[in-house]
Amino acid sequence: MRYVVWGLLLILVVLHQSGIAIDSTKLLFGFLPEGLAVHIGISLAAGATWLLATLYAWPIDESSESENAESSNGGERP
């Protein structure tokens, strides 16, 4: 899953730098400039990518888990 997150991140960087709809004067829904809509989509996709990164690709800190287990056992080792 880590490689999927890296791939999504790479796609987002390319889309952001590509300049899609920069010179467009088209309005979406009658009020939203197309370039702004593209940036809104990229921002939402970046948020979703960050969520995936924290859920599936974030390293697990084993020392804090062992401390939590010890404190829940009253300091006794199992």
N, CA, C and O atoms as CSV, one atom per row, in Angstrom:
chain,resi,resn,atom,element,x,y,z
A,1,MET,N,N,0.821,-1.191,0.000
A,1,MET,CA,C,0.000,0.000,0.000
A,1,MET,C,C,0.870,1.262,0.000
A,1,MET,O,O,0.453,2.319,-0.473
A,2,ARG,N,N,2.084,1.130,0.539
A,2,ARG,CA,C,2.974,2.285,0.581
A,2,ARG,C,C,3.287,2.796,-0.828
A,2,ARG,O,O,3.381,4.003,-1.050
A,3,TYR,N,N,3.446,1.872,-1.772
A,3,TYR,CA,C,3.755,2.273,-3.147
A,3,TYR,C,C,2.555,2.930,-3.823
A,3,TYR,O,O,2.723,3.794,-4.684
A,4,VAL,N,N,1.368,2.532,-3.444
A,4,VAL,CA,C,0.163,3.180,-3.967
A,4,VAL,C,C,0.109,4.633,-3.508
A,4,VAL,O,O,-0.202,5.528,-4.295
A,5,VAL,N,N,0.411,4.864,-2.240
A,5,VAL,CA,C,0.420,6.224,-1.701
A,5,VAL,C,C,1.484,7.064,-2.409
A,5,VAL,O,O,1.225,8.213,-2.765
A,6,TRP,N,N,2.670,6.505,-2.614
A,6,TRP,CA,C,3.725,7.241,-3.333
A,6,TRP,C,C,3.289,7.538,-4.764
A,6,TRP,O,O,3.558,8.622,-5.282
A,7,GLY,N,N,2.621,6.586,-5.403
A,7,GLY,CA,C,2.135,6.805,-6.760
A,7,GLY,C,C,1.089,7.912,-6.816
A,7,GLY,O,O,1.125,8.758,-7.710
A,8,LEU,N,N,0.160,7.910,-5.866
A,8,LEU,CA,C,-0.841,8.981,-5.811
A,8,LEU,C,C,-0.192,10.339,-5.570
A,8,LEU,O,O,-0.596,11.342,-6.157
A,9,LEU,N,N,0.804,10.362,-4.713
A,9,LEU,CA,C,1.513,11.613,-4.454
A,9,LEU,C,C,2.202,12.124,-5.716
A,9,LEU,O,O,2.157,13.318,-6.011
A,10,LEU,N,N,2.826,11.238,-6.446
A,10,LEU,CA,C,3.484,11.619,-7.695
A,10,LEU,C,C,2.473,12.152,-8.713
A,10,LEU,O,O,2.732,13.147,-9.390
A,11,ILE,N,N,1.329,11.489,-8.817
A,11,ILE,CA,C,0.277,11.953,-9.728
A,11,ILE,C,C,-0.213,13.339,-9.328
A,11,ILE,O,O,-0.431,14.191,-10.190
A,12,LEU,N,N,-0.388,13.573,-8.042
A,12,LEU,CA,C,-0.840,14.889,-7.577
A,12,LEU,C,C,0.177,15.982,-7.898
A,12,LEU,O,O,-0.204,17.085,-8.289
A,13,VAL,N,N,1.450,15.688,-7.736
A,13,VAL,CA,C,2.484,16.674,-8.066
A,13,VAL,C,C,2.458,17.005,-9.552
A,13,VAL,O,O,2.545,18.171,-9.936
A,14,VAL,N,N,2.338,15.977,-10.388
A,14,VAL,CA,C,2.299,16.208,-11.832
A,14,VAL,C,C,1.062,17.012,-12.215
A,14,VAL,O,O,1.155,17.942,-13.016
A,15,LEU,N,N,-0.092,16.666,-11.655
A,15,LEU,CA,C,-1.314,17.414,-11.959
A,15,LEU,C,C,-1.222,18.867,-11.512
A,15,LEU,O,O,-1.684,19.771,-12.209
A,16,HIS,N,N,-0.629,19.082,-10.360
A,16,HIS,CA,C,-0.517,20.454,-9.849
A,16,HIS,C,C,0.398,21.305,-10.716
A,16,HIS,O,O,0.137,22.490,-10.924
A,17,GLN,N,N,1.455,20.713,-11.213
A,17,GLN,CA,C,2.424,21.457,-12.005
A,17,GLN,C,C,2.076,21.508,-13.488
A,17,GLN,O,O,2.736,22.220,-14.244
A,18,SER,N,N,1.056,20.772,-13.921
A,18,SER,CA,C,0.761,20.679,-15.341
A,18,SER,C,C,0.121,21.937,-15.916
A,18,SER,O,O,0.220,22.171,-17.120
A,19,GLY,N,N,-0.516,22.736,-15.111
A,19,GLY,CA,C,-1.138,23.960,-15.600
A,19,GLY,C,C,-2.462,23.730,-16.299
A,19,GLY,O,O,-2.827,24.478,-17.206
A,20,ILE,N,N,-3.175,22.715,-15.889
A,20,ILE,CA,C,-4.478,22.414,-16.479
A,20,ILE,C,C,-5.421,23.587,-16.217
A,20,ILE,O,O,-5.569,24.036,-15.080
A,21,ALA,N,N,-6.047,24.070,-17.269
A,21,ALA,CA,C,-7.109,25.078,-17.198
A,21,ALA,C,C,-6.642,26.421,-16.619
A,21,ALA,O,O,-7.446,27.140,-16.027
A,22,ILE,N,N,-5.382,26.766,-16.776
A,22,ILE,CA,C,-4.919,28.051,-16.257
A,22,ILE,C,C,-5.497,29.212,-17.060
A,22,ILE,O,O,-5.932,30.206,-16.478
A,23,ASP,N,N,-5.510,29.102,-18.379
A,23,ASP,CA,C,-5.976,30.189,-19.227
A,23,ASP,C,C,-7.456,30.062,-19.606
A,23,ASP,O,O,-7.946,30.812,-20.449
A,24,SER,N,N,-8.150,29.136,-18.999
A,24,SER,CA,C,-9.541,28.921,-19.354
A,24,SER,C,C,-10.435,30.011,-18.754
A,24,SER,O,O,-10.252,30.408,-17.603
A,25,THR,N,N,-11.384,30.481,-19.530
A,25,THR,CA,C,-12.350,31.463,-19.037
A,25,THR,C,C,-13.709,30.819,-18.815
A,25,THR,O,O,-14.697,31.507,-18.557
A,26,LYS,N,N,-13.753,29.503,-18.916
A,26,LYS,CA,C,-15.001,28.765,-18.759
A,26,LYS,C,C,-15.416,28.759,-17.281
A,26,LYS,O,O,-14.580,28.612,-16.390
A,27,LEU,N,N,-16.722,28.922,-17.041
A,27,LEU,CA,C,-17.255,28.857,-15.691
A,27,LEU,C,C,-18.025,27.549,-15.507
A,27,LEU,O,O,-18.811,27.155,-16.368
A,28,LEU,N,N,-17.793,26.894,-14.396
A,28,LEU,CA,C,-18.534,25.683,-14.061
A,28,LEU,C,C,-19.665,26.066,-13.114
A,28,LEU,O,O,-19.466,26.854,-12.189
A,29,PHE,N,N,-20.833,25.518,-13.339
A,29,PHE,CA,C,-22.028,25.829,-12.551
A,29,PHE,C,C,-22.405,27.304,-12.623
A,29,PHE,O,O,-23.172,27.790,-11.791
A,30,GLY,N,N,-21.879,28.011,-13.599
A,30,GLY,CA,C,-22.221,29.405,-13.805
A,30,GLY,C,C,-21.463,30.401,-12.955
A,30,GLY,O,O,-21.636,31.606,-13.139
A,31,PHE,N,N,-20.617,29.942,-12.015
A,31,PHE,CA,C,-19.918,30.891,-11.142
A,31,PHE,C,C,-18.487,30.474,-10.786
A,31,PHE,O,O,-17.706,31.316,-10.343
A,32,LEU,N,N,-18.126,29.214,-10.966
A,32,LEU,CA,C,-16.835,28.697,-10.509
A,32,LEU,C,C,-15.859,28.609,-11.676
A,32,LEU,O,O,-16.083,27.844,-12.613
A,33,PRO,N,N,-14.773,29.389,-11.627
A,33,PRO,CA,C,-13.772,29.296,-12.701
A,33,PRO,C,C,-13.179,27.887,-12.772
A,33,PRO,O,O,-12.987,27.231,-11.747
A,34,GLU,N,N,-12.893,27.436,-13.985
A,34,GLU,CA,C,-12.420,26.072,-14.193
A,34,GLU,C,C,-11.088,25.814,-13.485
A,34,GLU,O,O,-10.883,24.735,-12.928
A,35,GLY,N,N,-10.197,26.778,-13.503
A,35,GLY,CA,C,-8.904,26.612,-12.829
A,35,GLY,C,C,-9.063,26.426,-11.331
A,35,GLY,O,O,-8.355,25.624,-10.723
A,36,LEU,N,N,-10.000,27.171,-10.728
A,36,LEU,CA,C,-10.256,27.027,-9.299
A,36,LEU,C,C,-10.855,25.660,-8.992
A,36,LEU,O,O,-10.527,25.048,-7.975
A,37,ALA,N,N,-11.732,25.182,-9.871
A,37,ALA,CA,C,-12.326,23.857,-9.684
A,37,ALA,C,C,-11.261,22.770,-9.737
A,37,ALA,O,O,-11.319,21.805,-8.975
A,38,VAL,N,N,-10.294,22.921,-10.628
A,38,VAL,CA,C,-9.198,21.948,-10.707
A,38,VAL,C,C,-8.390,21.950,-9.408
A,38,VAL,O,O,-8.029,20.889,-8.900
A,39,HIS,N,N,-8.111,23.124,-8.879
A,39,HIS,CA,C,-7.346,23.205,-7.629
A,39,HIS,C,C,-8.141,22.661,-6.444
A,39,HIS,O,O,-7.563,22.067,-5.533
A,40,ILE,N,N,-9.442,22.854,-6.447
A,40,ILE,CA,C,-10.279,22.268,-5.394
A,40,ILE,C,C,-10.198,20.744,-5.470
A,40,ILE,O,O,-10.062,20.077,-4.445
A,41,GLY,N,N,-10.282,20.202,-6.668
A,41,GLY,CA,C,-10.176,18.752,-6.837
A,41,GLY,C,C,-8.827,18.217,-6.399
A,41,GLY,O,O,-8.748,17.170,-5.758
A,42,ILE,N,N,-7.771,18.928,-6.741
A,42,ILE,CA,C,-6.424,18.500,-6.328
A,42,ILE,C,C,-6.294,18.563,-4.809
A,42,ILE,O,O,-5.688,17.679,-4.204
A,43,SER,N,N,-6.850,19.587,-4.195
A,43,SER,CA,C,-6.780,19.711,-2.735
A,43,SER,C,C,-7.541,18.588,-2.041
A,43,SER,O,O,-7.057,18.033,-1.054
A,44,LEU,N,N,-8.719,18.250,-2.539
A,44,LEU,CA,C,-9.485,17.146,-1.959
A,44,LEU,C,C,-8.757,15.814,-2.152
A,44,LEU,O,O,-8.746,14.973,-1.253
A,45,ALA,N,N,-8.156,15.627,-3.316
A,45,ALA,CA,C,-7.388,14.405,-3.570
A,45,ALA,C,C,-6.151,14.337,-2.675
A,45,ALA,O,O,-5.764,13.254,-2.235
A,46,ALA,N,N,-5.533,15.479,-2.406
A,46,ALA,CA,C,-4.371,15.503,-1.509
A,46,ALA,C,C,-4.787,15.131,-0.088
A,46,ALA,O,O,-4.057,14.420,0.603
A,47,GLY,N,N,-5.937,15.599,0.348
A,47,GLY,CA,C,-6.440,15.220,1.668
A,47,GLY,C,C,-6.721,13.730,1.764
A,47,GLY,O,O,-6.398,13.097,2.769
A,48,ALA,N,N,-7.317,13.172,0.728
A,48,ALA,CA,C,-7.592,11.732,0.705
A,48,ALA,C,C,-6.293,10.923,0.673
A,48,ALA,O,O,-6.196,9.875,1.311
A,49,THR,N,N,-5.304,11.409,-0.066
A,49,THR,CA,C,-4.002,10.729,-0.122
A,49,THR,C,C,-3.322,10.765,1.239
A,49,THR,O,O,-2.720,9.775,1.655
A,50,TRP,N,N,-3.409,11.887,1.933
A,50,TRP,CA,C,-2.816,11.988,3.269
A,50,TRP,C,C,-3.522,11.037,4.235
A,50,TRP,O,O,-2.871,10.423,5.080
A,51,LEU,N,N,-4.843,10.910,4.120
A,51,LEU,CA,C,-5.580,9.969,4.956
A,51,LEU,C,C,-5.106,8.541,4.698
A,51,LEU,O,O,-4.869,7.787,5.642
A,52,LEU,N,N,-4.969,8.168,3.438
A,52,LEU,CA,C,-4.463,6.835,3.108
A,52,LEU,C,C,-3.045,6.634,3.634
A,52,LEU,O,O,-2.703,5.555,4.119
A,53,ALA,N,N,-2.228,7.670,3.537
A,53,ALA,CA,C,-0.841,7.558,4.014
A,53,ALA,C,C,-0.795,7.326,5.521
A,53,ALA,O,O,0.003,6.517,5.997
A,54,THR,N,N,-1.634,8.020,6.273
A,54,THR,CA,C,-1.607,7.849,7.726
A,54,THR,C,C,-2.220,6.527,8.157
A,54,THR,O,O,-1.818,5.963,9.175
A,55,LEU,N,N,-3.182,6.025,7.401
A,55,LEU,CA,C,-3.815,4.769,7.780
A,55,LEU,C,C,-2.998,3.546,7.388
A,55,LEU,O,O,-2.941,2.574,8.141
A,56,TYR,N,N,-2.368,3.585,6.222
A,56,TYR,CA,C,-1.751,2.370,5.683
A,56,TYR,C,C,-0.238,2.413,5.550
A,56,TYR,O,O,0.396,1.358,5.537
A,57,ALA,N,N,0.361,3.580,5.451
A,57,ALA,CA,C,1.795,3.638,5.179
A,57,ALA,C,C,2.589,4.268,6.309
A,57,ALA,O,O,3.813,4.355,6.213
A,58,TRP,N,N,1.943,4.707,7.365
A,58,TRP,CA,C,2.636,5.349,8.469
A,58,TRP,C,C,3.361,4.285,9.285
A,58,TRP,O,O,2.774,3.250,9.601
A,59,PRO,N,N,4.633,4.518,9.635
A,59,PRO,CA,C,5.354,3.509,10.418
A,59,PRO,C,C,4.777,3.400,11.831
A,59,PRO,O,O,4.345,4.389,12.423
A,60,ILE,N,N,4.784,2.177,12.352
A,60,ILE,CA,C,4.255,1.932,13.695
A,60,ILE,C,C,5.387,2.072,14.689
A,60,ILE,O,O,6.457,1.490,14.513
A,61,ASP,N,N,5.147,2.851,15.740
A,61,ASP,CA,C,6.133,3.038,16.794
A,61,ASP,C,C,5.920,1.942,17.832
A,61,ASP,O,O,5.022,2.035,18.669
A,62,GLU,N,N,6.735,0.926,17.772
A,62,GLU,CA,C,6.555,-0.236,18.641
A,62,GLU,C,C,6.850,0.079,20.101
A,62,GLU,O,O,6.287,-0.562,20.989
A,63,SER,N,N,7.717,1.050,20.373
A,63,SER,CA,C,8.045,1.350,21.763
A,63,SER,C,C,6.849,1.951,22.487
A,63,SER,O,O,6.630,1.648,23.660
A,64,SER,N,N,6.068,2.798,21.816
A,64,SER,CA,C,4.903,3.385,22.480
A,64,SER,C,C,3.817,2.340,22.684
A,64,SER,O,O,3.064,2.429,23.654
A,65,GLU,N,N,3.713,1.354,21.801
A,65,GLU,CA,C,2.734,0.294,21.981
A,65,GLU,C,C,3.083,-0.580,23.175
A,65,GLU,O,O,2.196,-0.991,23.923
A,66,SER,N,N,4.366,-0.869,23.361
A,66,SER,CA,C,4.763,-1.692,24.501
A,66,SER,C,C,4.574,-0.937,25.811
A,66,SER,O,O,4.237,-1.547,26.826
A,67,GLU,N,N,4.785,0.381,25.808
A,67,GLU,CA,C,4.544,1.186,27.008
A,67,GLU,C,C,3.060,1.210,27.343
A,67,GLU,O,O,2.690,1.146,28.515
A,68,ASN,N,N,2.205,1.302,26.323
A,68,ASN,CA,C,0.767,1.292,26.548
A,68,ASN,C,C,0.318,-0.051,27.103
A,68,ASN,O,O,-0.561,-0.101,27.964
A,69,ALA,N,N,0.906,-1.132,26.625
A,69,ALA,CA,C,0.548,-2.470,27.109
A,69,ALA,C,C,0.968,-2.638,28.557
A,69,ALA,O,O,0.227,-3.224,29.346
A,70,GLU,N,N,2.141,-2.136,28.925
A,70,GLU,CA,C,2.623,-2.233,30.300
A,70,GLU,C,C,1.755,-1.417,31.235
A,70,GLU,O,O,1.446,-1.868,32.338
A,71,SER,N,N,1.351,-0.216,30.817
A,71,SER,CA,C,0.531,0.607,31.691
A,71,SER,C,C,-0.868,0.019,31.863
A,71,SER,O,O,-1.473,0.197,32.920
A,72,SER,N,N,-1.393,-0.670,30.864
A,72,SER,CA,C,-2.707,-1.291,30.994
A,72,SER,C,C,-2.658,-2.553,31.868
A,72,SER,O,O,-3.679,-2.961,32.422
A,73,ASN,N,N,-1.487,-3.162,31.991
A,73,ASN,CA,C,-1.320,-4.345,32.846
A,73,ASN,C,C,-0.901,-3.962,34.253
A,73,ASN,O,O,-0.602,-4.842,35.061
A,74,GLY,N,N,-0.870,-2.710,34.561
A,74,GLY,CA,C,-0.453,-2.272,35.889
A,74,GLY,C,C,1.052,-2.334,36.059
A,74,GLY,O,O,1.528,-2.419,37.191
A,75,GLY,N,N,1.805,-2.295,35.001
A,75,GLY,CA,C,3.242,-2.313,35.086
A,75,GLY,C,C,3.811,-3.717,35.094
A,75,GLY,O,O,5.031,-3.885,35.089
A,76,GLU,N,N,2.943,-4.744,35.107
A,76,GLU,CA,C,3.409,-6.116,35.097
A,76,GLU,C,C,3.614,-6.573,33.660
A,76,GLU,O,O,2.851,-6.215,32.763
A,77,ARG,N,N,4.642,-7.357,33.461
A,77,ARG,CA,C,4.879,-7.916,32.140
A,77,ARG,C,C,4.105,-9.214,31.995
A,77,ARG,O,O,4.039,-10.003,32.938
A,78,PRO,N,N,3.526,-9.442,30.840
A,78,PRO,CA,C,2.732,-10.684,30.641
A,78,PRO,C,C,3.586,-11.923,30.584
A,78,PRO,O,O,3.064,-13.026,30.423
